[in-house]
Amino acid sequence: MAQWPRASRGIRCEAAQVVVCSGSQQGIDLVGRLLLDVGDEAWVEDPGYPGIRASLVGHGVTLHGPRRWMHEGMCMDKAAAQWPEARMAVVTPTHQFLTGGRA
């Protein structure tokens, strides 16, 4: 199971570190339940998928929504400087949800 993340994404991991989910929202929900505490902060694109936002808010996570710069994608350095306590970042690869813009 750990070979696919390495081959497809260059991620080195062990099988015990892999969790298979039915989709991104289920994965984000699971991560929120396991790794985040009430009051933790997360970066979530704005605009973004409302289901992910609702899931994290439901876990008591404070969301910060850096606006996506349409041609650059989310600037992680700017987000880190503005919200240094964030423990999670939810970003959409390639095509940004809602607007369909590409990073």
The 8 nearest C-alpha neighbors of each residue, nearest first, counted from 0:
[[1, 2, 14, 3, 17, 4, 13, 15],
 [2, 0, 14, 13, 3, 4, 12, 17],
 [1, 3, 5, 0, 4, 6, 12, 11],
 [2, 4, 6, 5, 1, 7, 0, 8],
 [5, 3, 8, 7, 10, 6, 2, 1],
 [6, 4, 9, 10, 2, 3, 11, 8],
 [5, 7, 3, 4, 9, 8, 2, 10],
 [6, 8, 4, 5, 3, 9, 10, 2],
 [9, 7, 4, 10, 5, 6, 3, 11],
 [8, 10, 5, 6, 7, 4, 11, 3],
 [11, 9, 5, 4, 8, 12, 6, 7],
 [10, 12, 5, 9, 4, 13, 1, 2],
 [13, 11, 1, 10, 16, 14, 5, 17],
 [12, 14, 15, 16, 1, 17, 11, 0],
 [13, 15, 1, 16, 17, 0, 12, 2],
 [16, 14, 13, 17, 18, 12, 1, 0],
 [17, 15, 14, 13, 12, 18, 1, 0],
 [18, 16, 14, 15, 19, 1, 13, 0],
 [19, 17, 20, 16, 15, 26, 14, 29],
 [18, 20, 17, 21, 26, 22, 0, 25],
 [21, 19, 22, 26, 25, 18, 23, 24],
 [20, 22, 25, 19, 23, 26, 24, 18],
 [23, 21, 20, 25, 24, 26, 19, 27],
 [22, 24, 26, 25, 27, 21, 20, 28],
 [23, 25, 27, 26, 22, 51, 28, 50],
 [24, 26, 28, 23, 22, 27, 29, 20],
 [25, 27, 23, 29, 24, 28, 20, 30],
 [28, 26, 30, 24, 29, 25, 31, 23],
 [29, 27, 31, 25, 26, 30, 54, 24],
 [28, 30, 32, 26, 31, 27, 25, 33],
 [31, 29, 27, 33, 32, 28, 34, 26],
 [32, 30, 28, 35, 29, 33, 34, 27],
 [31, 33, 29, 30, 34, 35, 28, 58],
 [34, 32, 30, 31, 29, 35, 36, 28],
 [33, 35, 30, 31, 32, 36, 29, 86],
 [36, 34, 31, 33, 39, 32, 37, 30],
 [35, 37, 39, 38, 34, 60, 59, 58],
 [36, 38, 59, 60, 39, 58, 35, 61],
 [37, 39, 60, 59, 61, 36, 40, 35],
 [40, 38, 60, 36, 37, 61, 35, 86],
 [39, 41, 85, 61, 60, 62, 86, 38],
 [42, 40, 87, 85, 62, 88, 86, 63],
 [43, 41, 88, 63, 64, 62, 89, 87],
 [42, 44, 89, 64, 88, 63, 41, 45],
 [45, 43, 47, 64, 46, 65, 90, 66],
 [46, 44, 47, 66, 64, 65, 43, 67],
 [45, 47, 44, 97, 66, 48, 96, 67],
 [46, 48, 45, 44, 96, 49, 97, 43],
 [47, 49, 50, 51, 96, 52, 46, 97],
 [50, 48, 52, 51, 53, 47, 46, 54],
 [51, 49, 53, 52, 48, 54, 24, 55],
 [50, 52, 54, 53, 49, 24, 48, 55],
 [51, 53, 49, 55, 50, 54, 56, 48],
 [54, 52, 50, 56, 51, 55, 57, 49],
 [53, 55, 57, 51, 52, 56, 28, 50],
 [56, 54, 58, 57, 52, 60, 53, 31],
 [57, 55, 59, 60, 53, 58, 54, 52],
 [56, 58, 54, 55, 59, 53, 60, 52],
 [57, 59, 55, 56, 60, 37, 54, 31],
 [60, 58, 37, 56, 57, 38, 61, 55],
 [61, 59, 56, 39, 38, 55, 37, 40],
 [62, 60, 40, 38, 39, 41, 59, 56],
 [63, 61, 41, 40, 42, 60, 64, 43],
 [62, 64, 42, 43, 41, 65, 61, 40],
 [65, 63, 43, 45, 44, 42, 66, 62],
 [64, 66, 44, 45, 67, 63, 78, 43],
 [67, 65, 45, 64, 44, 68, 46, 73],
 [66, 68, 73, 72, 69, 65, 44, 45],
 [67, 69, 72, 71, 70, 73, 66, 74],
 [68, 70, 67, 71, 72, 100, 102, 101],
 [69, 71, 68, 72, 102, 101, 100, 67],
 [72, 70, 68, 69, 102, 73, 74, 67],
 [71, 73, 102, 68, 67, 69, 70, 74],
 [74, 72, 67, 75, 68, 71, 65, 66],
 [73, 75, 77, 76, 72, 78, 71, 68],
 [74, 76, 78, 77, 73, 79, 80, 72],
 [77, 75, 79, 78, 74, 80, 81, 73],
 [78, 76, 80, 75, 79, 74, 81, 73],
 [79, 77, 75, 81, 80, 76, 82, 74],
 [80, 78, 83, 76, 82, 77, 81, 75],
 [79, 81, 77, 78, 83, 82, 76, 75],
 [80, 82, 78, 79, 83, 77, 76, 84],
 [83, 81, 79, 84, 80, 78, 85, 63],
 [84, 82, 79, 85, 80, 81, 78, 86],
 [83, 85, 82, 86, 40, 39, 79, 41],
 [86, 84, 40, 41, 83, 87, 82, 42],
 [87, 85, 41, 40, 84, 39, 88, 35],
 [86, 88, 41, 85, 42, 89, 40, 35],
 [89, 87, 42, 41, 43, 90, 86, 85],
 [90, 88, 43, 42, 87, 44, 91, 41],
 [91, 89, 44, 88, 92, 43, 73, 42],
 [90, 92, 95, 93, 94, 96, 89, 44],
 [91, 93, 94, 90, 95, 102, 101, 72],
 [92, 94, 101, 102, 95, 91, 100, 72],
 [95, 93, 101, 99, 100, 92, 96, 91],
 [94, 96, 99, 100, 91, 101, 98, 97],
 [97, 95, 47, 99, 98, 48, 94, 91],
 [96, 98, 99, 47, 95, 46, 48, 100],
 [97, 99, 100, 96, 95, 46, 94, 47],
 [98, 100, 95, 94, 97, 96, 101, 93],
 [101, 99, 95, 98, 94, 69, 102, 96],
 [100, 102, 94, 93, 95, 99, 69, 70],
 [101, 72, 93, 71, 70, 94, 100, 69]]
